[in-house]
Amino acid sequence: MKTIDLNSDLGESYGAWSMGDDAAMIDIVSSANIACGFHAGDPAGILRTLKVAAQRGVAIGAHVSYPDIVGFGRRDMEIAPGDLIADVAYQIGALKGLANIVGATVSYVKPHGALYNRIAVDPVQGAAVIEAIKSTDPSLAMVGLANAPILAQARAAGLRAVAEAYADRAYTKEGRLVPRREPGAVLHDPSLIAARMVRLAVHGTIEAIDGSVIQIEAQSLCVHGDSPAALAIAREVRRRLEAEGVGIASFLPPHVVSRSTS
């Protein structure tokens, strides 16, 4: 049976500001990208999300970001490589520390927002993120944009690289994400999104925003947890994939995905 990972960005509530329904989303996905405090997420909230993820047995990843809480990590930044290495290592370490409390294991790293898009094509910042991961824990996998140079760069450095596609985002004909500031960049119709993901999972193709068809080989699909229709989208994507004979499972080996009973 063909399988594919379904992930979502979680742990992004901050103090009295609530973002998404993490517990409900964790019931749908197979991997949870959990904020580390630099773009969103307060320590107590991150810990709550980690506990639910561990209890449900989903894979846990560090969703590392530029230091940009005000901009939700979506503003591009010029950061010296040494500083970026420290920033990313700090975030991984923080999540690992909280994960230890609930008996969970952090098994991969997925950069967030502007950092994710920047390193997809910027080998300098990409090298800094890779170095931070390797120096902190070389067993961690790294999730990056499918078809982007960062994946080959990570593999060449000895990391396991996981190709990811976005369920609720539009693509350019070059296979990049359409910038959020442009019309049509974010998709909202659960049925349309699910149909696109079935096509991608089964045939490895997706329709770009200009109507052209592009090839994308992805091991993981992301549904953003911060959109109003996030749960409806994730449920429909999972339902349609399974109806087409595509199972939902983490990209990690079963023994790597820890399950806590605490």
N, C-alpha and C positions, 0 to 999 in steps of 0.2 A: 504494500500500500504506500503510495506516495504521501509524504508528510511535508509540512512547512510550519515554521515557527510564526506565532502571532504575538507581537509585543505592543506595549503601550508605555507612555511616559507618565510616571506616577510619583507620589510623594511631594507634590508641588504646592500643597496648601502652606500658608505662612501665617502663623498666629491666628487672628480672628478671621483671616481671609481664606475662604475655602475654595479649593480647585478640584472639580471632578469628584467621582465616587470610586475611590480606589478599591474598596472591598468588592463592589459589584464588578468592576473591570477585571480584577484578579480572578474572578470565577470564569471569565471568558478566555483570557489570554494564556499563553504558555511561558512568557517571559515578561518580567517587570523591570523597566528602566527607572531606577529610583533616584530622584534628585539628591544632590549632595550639599545644598546650601548656598551655592554660588549664583544660581539663577532663580531658585525657589527652594522652599522646604525648610521648616524649622526642625531642630533636633527631635523634639517630642513627636511631631507629626511624621517625620521620616521613620522613627522607631515603630510607630503604630503600623505604618505601611509595610515595613520589613517583617513585622510579626505576622500579619495576615498572609503575606507572600510565602513565608516559611511554612505556615500551617497548611496552606493549599498546595505546597510542593511545586511552585513555579520557579523557573530560573530567575536569579537576581543579578542585575547589572548596575554599575555605577554610571549615572547619567551626569557626566562632568561638563562643566561650562566655563565660559569666560566669567570673571567676577562682575556680574551685571544684574543685580536683583531688580533695579528700577526698570530696566529694559527687558526683563524676563529672558536674558541671555540671547536676545535676537539682534543685538547691535554688534557689528564687526569691530574688532579691536586689533591694534598693533601692539603686540606684547613680545618682549625679548624672549628668545628661546629658553634661557635659564629660568625666567620668571614663569613661563608657561609650564615648564617641567614641574616646578615647585607647586604651582596651582593645581595641576591635575593630580599629582601624587598626594597632595594634601586632601583632596576630595575623596580619592579612593580610600585613603587611610581612615578618614572620618566615617565613611560608610561601612568599612570593614569593622571598625570598632563598635558601631551600633549593632551591626549584624551579629557580632559575637554574643551580645546580650540575649538574643532570642534564638541562638543556636543555628543561625543561617550562614550560608556561604555566598560571598560575592564571587561570581564566576566569569563575568565579562565587563567590558567598559564600552559605553556608547556615548560619544560626545553629543552635546545638545546644541540646537539652534545655529547661531552664527559660527560657532567653533566647528561644528559638524560640516557646514557648507564650506568653510574656509579651508579646512585640512583636506577636503575632498580633492582639491586641485593645488594647494600650496604645500610643496614638499618641505619647506622650512618649518612651518608650524606643525605639519604632519609629523616630522621627525621628532619634534619636541614631545608631542603627545605619545608617540610610540616609545620614546625613551622613558617617559614617566611611567608608562604601563610596565615596561620590561624591568625597570629598576624597582618598582613596587612589588610586582608579582608576575613573573614571566609566564605563569600558567594561565593568566587571564586572556580570554579571547577579546578581539576588538571588532565592534560592529561599525560598518561604514557604508556609504552610498554605493549601490550596485553599479558596476562599470566604471567607477572612479579610480584614478591612479593610486589613491591612498591604500587600496586593498593590496595591490601588488607591492607597494612600499612596505606595508606592515608584514606581509609574508616574507619578503626578502630579509627583514630584520629578525625573523624567527617567531613572529606572533601568529596565532590562528586568526584569520580575518574572515568575517561573516558578511556576506553581501545582503544589503537590506533595500527593500522598496517601500514606498509610502502609499497606503491605501487612500488616504484623504487629501492627497496633493496632486496637482497637475504637473506634467513633465514637458520640458522643451524637446524639440526634435533631436537635440544633442544628448538627451538622457539626463539632463540636470533638472532640479526642481525649479518650477516657475517661482520667482520671488514673490513673497507674500503681498507686497505692495501692488502687484499687478492684478487686474481683473481675472477671475477664474482660477486663481492660484490654489485656493482651498475648496475642496469638494464637500458637499453636504448631503447629497441624496444617498441613503443607505443602499437602495437597490442598484443604482448605477455603480456605486463604489464596489459593491460585492461582485457585480458582473465583471468589472475590470480586474479584480483580484483573482477570480476564477480563470480568466483568460491568461493572466500572468503566470499563475501557478501551474496551469495545465500546458500552455503553449509557449510560455516565456516571452510573450509580447504584450505591449500596451499601446493605447492610442495617445499620442502626444497632443498638446493643446492646439497645434495647427492642423490636426487631422491625420498626420503621418503615423505610421506604425513603426515602433522601435522595439528592439530586442532587449530584454532585461532578465538576467538569470539571478534570482534572489533566493536566499535561504530563509529570510525572515521578512515579515510584513508588519508595518507599524500603523497603528491607529492612535492618533493623538488623544490623550485623555482630557484635554482642556476645552474641547469643543462642545457646544450644547447637545449635539446629537451623538456624542462619542459612544455611549453604550449601545444605542440603536445601530450605529454603524458596525461596531465590533461584533454584536450578536448576529447581524445579517451576514457579515463577511464569513464568520465561522459557520453559520448554518449552510450557506451556499457552497462553501468549500467542501464541507463534509458530505453534502448532497451529491457532489460531483466525485466523491471517492477520494478526497484529499484530507488526510488526517492532520490534526493540529498537535504539534509536539515541539519541544525545545530543540534548538540546533545543537545542544550539548548532549553528551552521553548521559544516560540515566543516572549513573553513579555520581555524576558531578552535581546534579540538581538535588540539593539537600532538602529534607522535610523535617520541620521541627514539630514536636508535640507539646511544646510549652504553651 
